[in-house]
Amino acid sequence: MNVLVVNAGSSSLKYQLFDTTRNVVLAKGLCDRIGLDGKITHKQLINGNTYEAEISMPNHAEATKLVVKCLLDDNYGCVKSMNEIEAVGHRIVHGGAYFSESVLLNDDVLAKLELCRDLAPLHTGAHIMGIQGCLEAMPGTPQVLVFDTAFHSTMPKPAYVYGIPYEMYEKYQVRRYGAHGTSHRYVAAECIKLLDKPVEETKVITCHLGNGSSISAVKGGKCIDTSMGFTPLAGVVMGTRCGDMDPAIVPFIMEKEGFTPDEMNAFMNKKCGLLGVSGVSSDCRDVNDAIDNGNERAKLAIDILAYQIKKYIGSYTAAMNGLDAIVFTAGIGENNDSLRADIMKDMEFFGIKFDEEANKNFKRGEVNLLSAPDSKVKVYMIPTNEELVIASDTEKLVSAL
């Protein structure tokens, strides 16, 4: 089945066309600066032909039409008619309490997604625009929504209910939701395949480390806890996000700096994290370069990140009463060997024998075993593939129609 996977942002639309029968990507691209001047970058992966152009895209519907045009083009397309695109799968960041699994799109589903705007205001509106764009450009083509929060819906109540009046949970659904669930789900499943034991007996910690980062405890193939919370601001420090901190810091800084609630929210999301501590950059590569040049604040930023991840690994090992494997994934997790080494330092108590040479000489884009052969707990680097999960879920639901 040919499945178009769509990830719509506020002014962008990323896409991949999957052939799920052969498990290959036929084409992928990005429509950027939607609503502004507009730019598309498209690559056909069969012969490598590419297309780049600055084209006005006033909205997501026009961007989707341009994607369709590229996919049908004689030179850099990969299908001859729209009938060959059998389904569309949408990446959705937040499904709130309404969605615990992927669903076929209908009017009721779209109405419930509208109710999630308050929970992810930067993402939900963009997703809806992307959905509406696809409905307009491809009427009649089945569409499936795949939620990042769905994988975390298996958490028990003690893991997701906050210590605030219970009415806040009942009235406003204030609770831990988590994020990056599609990535955690993929790498956890791939890791479990490598473990020599039944799925229900496995205990895995997945570390999705990128500009946004989250850690998840996966017991028996199901998430029992995750570091991000009501929003993606919680957890470990990230590129520009503060992560966990004393809630009293919020009104304290607001009073001292004269911030409005919106300004404080922007401050915590865009001025903190690696950028705020290092004073250098939100990009881990830039921070590492600064460390090499003797920047002590840059080193502090990375030390904080490594320390916090180490604490999550310890707490999740306790929560699961044991540990079989740790997985590193996403941009930083897959590529930053020095951070992985910092995190794994002094972890022998947990039965981890980290292989420094394997870590330094890792192969990008491949599954890497980073622990010694006799390590009780295995450590892996597994490249994530969220788009494949979305395509697979979409195929499954549409095939059942």
Order of alpha helices (4+ residues) and beta strands (2+ residues): beta-beta-beta-beta-beta-alpha-beta-beta-alpha-alpha-beta-alpha-alpha-alpha-beta-beta-beta-alpha-alpha-alpha-alpha-alpha-beta-alpha-alpha-alpha-beta-beta-alpha
